[in-house]
């Protein structure tokens, strides 16, 4: 998962398209409503692989989280109609997913600010392909 404390401008040319320090731009790609901020920084930053990686990881993480969140809402409604306690159980699962997603989001921002190329399993590998 962790690639260590890589140099924030790893793989970049040193010139920042955003005018921000790489770690700040990477942090903002997560902070500004995860998929939206990621899209903005992915499109704006052309030179820095560190920022582009975190922006793409932010996009994929945000979209995946939203899809899982919506799927659990739909599942909870369907199971709640069939048998109410199952709907409540899915609600608890959704709470755990929400808290876990929030903690992971904070961790991603922290690692980006620290200048680490911290990759999530599966999502990080996907993000690397688009950098």
Secondary structure, DSSP 8 states (H G I E B T S, - for coil): ----S--TTTTS-S--SSSS-HHHHHHHHHHTTHHHHHHHHHHH--S-HHHHHHHHHHHHHHHHHHHHHHHHHHHHHHHHHH-HHHHHHHHHHHHHHHHHHHHHHHHHHHHHHHT-----TTHHHHHHHT-
